Amino acid sequence: MTNVEKKTISLPPEHAAYVDSLVESGVYGSASEVVRAGLRALQERDAAVERWLHEEVAPVYDAMTANPERGLPAQAVFDEIRRFHAARLKRPA
C-alpha cells in the first residue's frame, strides 16, 4: 500500500481477541489487513443495500404510488400470516 492514512481505533475486548485470532491463525498478516477486509465487506453490503433499494424497492414504491389499489390492507396480510403460522403449528414435527 503506497498511500495510507494511519488511524487509531478502540475495540472491545471480544473484537480485539477476534482480530488477534485471525492474525495468529495466519488468515491475515496484520490487524490492519483484518480491518481493511472488514471495511471492504461493509462497503459491499452497503452497495448491495443501495442496489436493492434502487432496483427493487423504488420501482415497487413507484408502482404502488401510481396504482394504490394494487396494495393489500394490512389486516388482510396479518390475518393470512396468522393462518399460515397456525397451520404450521398443527403439522407434526
C-alpha positions in Angstrom: 0.0 0.0 0.0 1.7 3.1 -1.1 -0.7 5.7 0.2 -2.1 5.0 3.7 -3.5 7.2 6.4 -2.9 5.9 9.9 -5.8 5.8 12.4 -6.0 4.7 16.0 -9.1 2.7 16.8 -10.5 1.3 20.0 -12.1 -2.2 20.2 -14.0 -4.0 22.9 -12.0 -7.0 24.2 -14.0 -9.6 22.2 -13.4 -7.8 18.9 -9.7 -7.3 19.7 -9.4 -11.0 20.6 -11.1 -11.9 17.3 -8.7 -9.7 15.3 -5.8 -11.3 17.2 -7.0 -14.8 16.5 -7.3 -14.1 12.8 -3.8 -12.8 12.6 -2.4 -15.6 14.8 -4.1 -18.2 12.6 -2.4 -16.8 9.6 -5.6 -15.9 7.8 -4.5 -12.3 7.8 -1.0 -10.9 8.1 -1.8 -8.0 10.4 -4.6 -6.3 12.3 -4.7 -3.6 9.6 -5.5 -6.3 7.0 -8.3 -7.6 9.1 -9.8 -4.1 9.5 -9.4 -3.4 5.7 -11.2 -6.7 4.9 -14.0 -5.8 7.3 -14.3 -2.3 5.7 -14.5 -3.9 2.3 -17.2 -6.2 3.5 -19.2 -3.3 4.9 -18.8 -1.4 1.6 -20.0 -4.4 -0.4 -23.0 -4.8 2.0 -23.8 -1.1 1.7 -23.6 -1.2 -2.1 -25.9 -4.3 -2.1 -28.4 -2.5 0.0 -28.3 0.5 -2.3 -28.7 -1.7 -5.4 -31.7 -3.4 -3.7 -33.3 0.0 -2.8 -32.8 1.3 -6.3 -33.6 -1.8 -8.3 -36.4 -3.4 -6.3 -37.8 -1.1 -3.6 -38.1 2.1 -5.6 -39.9 0.5 -8.6 -42.4 -1.2 -6.3 -42.9 2.1 -4.4 -43.4 3.9 -7.7 -45.9 1.3 -8.9 -47.8 1.4 -5.6 -47.9 5.2 -5.8 -49.2 5.1 -9.4 -51.8 2.5 -8.6 -52.6 2.2 -4.8 -55.5 -0.2 -5.5 -52.9 -3.0 -6.1 -52.0 -2.9 -2.4 -53.5 -5.2 0.3 -54.9 -4.0 3.6 -52.5 -4.6 6.5 -55.2 -6.5 8.4 -55.7 -9.0 5.5 -51.9 -9.6 5.3 -51.7 -10.2 9.1 -54.7 -12.5 9.0 -53.0 -14.6 6.3 -49.8 -14.7 8.2 -51.6 -15.9 11.3 -53.5 -18.6 9.3 -50.2 -19.8 7.8 -48.5 -19.8 11.3 -51.4 -21.7 12.9 -51.3 -24.3 10.1 -47.6 -24.8 10.6 -48.0 -25.3 14.3 -50.6 -28.1 13.6 -48.2 -30.0 11.4 -46.5 -33.0 13.0 -42.8 -32.5 13.7 
